[in-house]
Amino acid sequence: MNNDQKTKEFYDRLRLQLIEDTQWPSPYMYKFIVPAMLEKIAEIEAIFNDTNAEIQTRDSSKGTYTSVSIKVTMESPDAVIEKYLEVSQVEGVISL
């Protein structure tokens, strides 16, 4: 199984879980880890511009990585997944 197929299956499972467990619109918490570079954090923040998102960052103990937590009200499971896909384009990002 290639990575594209694994990714599609992951998002299909997530979509089903979000449909079953949540009434929409609903608050959603995203968590990402990125290299501790201001431009990477800014790229992620830009994806959530105009969403009234609460964004918190915390540097790792050695300062090499930054965790980014984003709490935002999303309209649907598809909107949640759309943001994950946008953020996945940021080089070095890990979605949690």
C-alpha positions in Angstrom: 0.0 0.0 0.0 1.5 3.3 -1.0 1.5 6.5 1.1 -1.3 8.2 -0.9 -3.6 5.3 -0.3 -2.7 5.2 3.4 -3.3 9.0 3.7 -6.7 8.6 1.9 -7.7 5.8 4.2 -6.7 7.8 7.3 -8.8 10.8 6.2 -11.7 8.6 5.3 -11.6 7.1 8.8 -11.3 10.5 10.4 -14.2 11.9 8.4 -16.5 9.0 9.5 -15.4 9.4 13.2 -16.1 13.1 13.0 -19.5 12.6 11.4 -20.5 10.0 14.1 -19.1 11.8 17.2 -19.7 15.5 16.6 -22.5 17.8 15.8 -21.4 20.5 13.3 -20.4 23.3 13.4 -18.2 22.5 16.3 -14.9 23.5 18.0 -11.9 21.5 16.8 -8.4 21.3 18.2 -5.5 20.9 15.8 -2.0 20.0 17.0 1.1 20.3 14.9 4.8 20.1 15.5 7.1 22.1 13.2 10.8 22.9 13.2 11.3 26.0 15.4 11.4 28.5 12.5 9.2 31.6 12.6 8.4 31.3 8.9 7.0 27.7 9.3 4.8 28.9 12.2 3.7 31.9 10.2 2.7 29.6 7.3 0.5 27.5 9.6 -1.0 30.7 11.2 -1.8 32.1 7.7 -3.8 29.0 6.8 -6.1 29.8 9.8 -6.4 33.5 9.0 -10.0 34.8 9.1 -11.2 31.8 11.2 -11.1 33.4 14.7 -8.7 30.6 15.7 -7.0 30.6 19.1 -3.4 29.7 18.3 -0.9 28.8 21.0 2.8 27.8 20.5 5.3 26.2 22.7 9.0 25.5 22.0 10.5 22.1 22.8 13.0 21.9 25.7 15.9 22.1 23.3 14.3 24.7 21.2 14.5 22.7 17.9 10.8 22.2 17.5 7.6 24.2 18.2 4.2 22.7 19.0 1.3 24.7 17.5 -2.2 24.2 19.0 -5.1 25.7 17.2 -8.6 25.8 18.5 -11.2 26.9 15.9 -14.8 26.3 15.2 -15.2 24.3 12.0 -18.3 23.9 9.9 -18.0 20.2 8.9 -15.7 17.2 8.9 -14.7 18.1 5.3 -13.6 21.5 6.5 -11.5 19.9 9.2 -9.8 17.7 6.7 -9.3 20.5 4.2 -7.2 22.4 6.8 -5.1 19.3 7.6 -4.4 18.9 3.9 -3.4 22.6 3.6 -1.1 22.4 6.6 0.5 19.2 5.3 2.0 21.3 2.5 4.2 23.1 5.1 7.6 21.5 4.9 8.6 19.6 8.0 5.2 19.7 9.7 3.9 16.7 11.8 0.2 16.5 12.5 -0.8 15.0 15.8 
